[in-house]
Amino acid sequence: MASFSRRKFLFTAGATAAGTFLVHGCSGNNTTSSEPVPAASIDPADAPEVTGARLGFIALTDSAPLIVAKEKGIFAKYGMPDVEVTKQASWGTTRDNLVLGSGGGGIDGAHILTPMPYLISQGAVTDGNKVPMYILARLNVDGQAISVANTYKDLDVQLDSSLLRAKIDEAKAAGNQLKFAVTFPGGTHDLWMRYWLAAGGINPDTDVSTLVVPPPQMVANMKTGTMDAFCVGEPWNAQLINQDVGYSALTTGQLWNNHPEKAFSMRADWVDQNPKATMALLKAVLEAQIWCDQAENKEEMADIVSKRAWFNVPAKDIVERSKGNFDFGDGRVEDNSQHVMKFWMDDASYPFKSHDLWFLTENIRWGYLPADTDTRALVDQVNREDLWQEAARAIGQEAAIPASTSRGVETFFDGITFDPENPQAYLDSLAIKKI
């Protein structure tokens, strides 16, 4: 089993349907109100055991459901008025605070990279200290990007990473390596970057140098030449372009359409001790996801999360890509993109077990988890789709529950397929891997 120290991961530089707020149906075109939500009628038997929880977030657009649930009183609606949504400096900080728990001055749950609850549960990123976690919901699909410094704009690097090969070889010949930044080893951005590079014949472990950089520090580091490319969520790719520092080679939805991204996850012990409070939190998050996916709410969502208390960035760096309008920064412009970040549409919120299985398979591919990991058992341990289904029914969204825990065979941009019934065949088909 690969061993990783914590230092290595730290960057060193029962309610009824929801009244007027929510209408029935699973379509992303449902009508919602942007007015403060009315209090739910809570049966005393369903009252939460506690009225608050501490939830972490990173300044990324896909944290919006947690922020909106707090700002618009949706947590309070379900009897959780004392929920704190606290900014984390990095994914390493999120991990450390989850290990501490709120009783130790940390947090109970978080907006988080989907693989992290598994890595934390296995002790793979906590010096062997296994802290059981649950995934309660997916927060979004798509909405990330791989951006490249303006230095390489003349190469017209887009989906084909092999166009960087000459520059990579030139740097290696001079005793250097091009630097590619991700946000956490084994996390989603790391896996998107690795998949993109490997698909172009570039080994991310030997041909280039991979740096771990917190999302809010990506643009500043690109400005100073610390890295040549990075993979991160919004609004940092858009901000890079608005500051004329680099361009987006691709959106990650182009790698894998409607790919799973962040999750809403909590410590298992907190959930087990507070099942009613957990359900209240989950219902609030699902309602906020529906609200965030409404076209008429995009401007307000951008205004809310842009505030100093949350992202502290101009709303203009957030809003256009939230609407699916992509200026790639190299002359390409795409409006109403199918790869827009989705919070609810296209089953975006549902925590498909097949997706978690892919993340674990990729973590085995790159040596973050041992090859003999019982991935199916681990998914069953961490993924609480049963709670998602219960929450969906409680808010009148039973129609949003998929027929299967698997989304089926997934196809990537290079023609590689992942069949959740046969992960080994997927691994065997990959030319570049650690195992």
Secondary structure as UniProt FT lines:
FT   HELIX           6..9
FT   TURN            19..21
FT   TURN            28..29
FT   HELIX           44..46
FT   STRAND          54..57
FT   HELIX           61..63
FT   HELIX           64..71
FT   TURN            72..73
FT   HELIX           74..77
FT   TURN            78..79
FT   TURN            81..82
FT   STRAND          84..87
FT   HELIX           91..100
FT   HELIX           102..104
FT   STRAND          109..113
FT   TURN            114..115
FT   HELIX           116..121
FT   TURN            122..128
FT   STRAND          133..138
FT   STRAND          144..149
FT   HELIX           150..155
FT   HELIX           161..164
FT   HELIX           165..173
FT   TURN            174..175
FT   STRAND          179..182
FT   TURN            185..186
FT   HELIX           188..199
FT   TURN            200..201
FT   TURN            204..207
FT   STRAND          209..212
FT   HELIX           215..217
FT   HELIX           218..223
FT   TURN            224..225
FT   STRAND          229..233
FT   TURN            234..235
FT   HELIX           236..242
FT   TURN            243..244
FT   STRAND          246..251
FT   HELIX           252..255
FT   TURN            257..258
FT   STRAND          262..267
FT   HELIX           268..273
FT   HELIX           275..292
FT   HELIX           295..297
FT   HELIX           298..306
FT   TURN            308..311
FT   HELIX           316..322
FT   TURN            323..324
FT   STRAND          326..327
FT   STRAND          333..334
FT   TURN            338..339
FT   HELIX           345..347
FT   TURN            348..349
FT   HELIX           353..365
FT   TURN            366..367
FT   TURN            371..372
FT   HELIX           375..382
FT   HELIX           385..394
FT   TURN            395..396
FT   HELIX           398..400
FT   STRAND          410..411
FT   TURN            413..414
FT   STRAND          417..418
FT   TURN            420..421
FT   HELIX           423..429
//
